Every structure is written in C-alpha cells, then in structure tokens.
Amino acid sequence: MPVRVQILGVQLQLRTTVPHDVLLQVLQDVEARARQIMEITRETNRSHVFLITALNLALELHEARQSYRALSQTAGHLLKELQACLQEESREASRLDILATPEESTD
C-alpha cells in the first residue's frame, strides 16, 4: 500500500508492507541522523546529506553483521562444548548406574 513520507522536506511515496509504527520509527531515525550530519558537516545539499546518512547506516549495518557473525560463531563453539560435556556426563552417569545396580540373587 502506498504511503507518503517526508524526510528533510523531501516527499516520497513508498510502497511497503512494513508496519506503520515501525516505518515511523525508521523515518524518525533517518531524519534525526540526517539532521545531525547537516549540523556536523554544515552540508546544505540534501543529496549529499542523504548519501552520507546512507553510508553511515551501511557502515553500522556492516559492523552489526560482523558482530552477529562473531557471536554466532562463539555460540556455535559453546554449543559444541556443552554437547561434549553433556555426553561425558551421560557416560559417567551410565557407569555409575552399572556400578550401583544390585546383583541379581541366584536363589
């Protein structure tokens, strides 16, 4: 469904299935970042501001993906270690069960 939005006075019509509340949050974030870039750089060309904003967001996304990959890899290693510990614990418990099993009487 088409939605009209405005960022830094630039109107756009978007076709999106993103929930309205999420879209509003994203738009507010992008506009705040663009305004911050305008203040820091004193850039007045909106195209340049949007491009710098896009590059900053792309960098954040890249860093987040790298962090996710590192965390995912660490989680995978920890899961393997946990599985190995559980298997060892299970073997130990089986040995203890064998030792604790009473002998059958031969009456």
Order of alpha helices (4+ residues) and beta strands (2+ residues): beta-beta-alpha-alpha
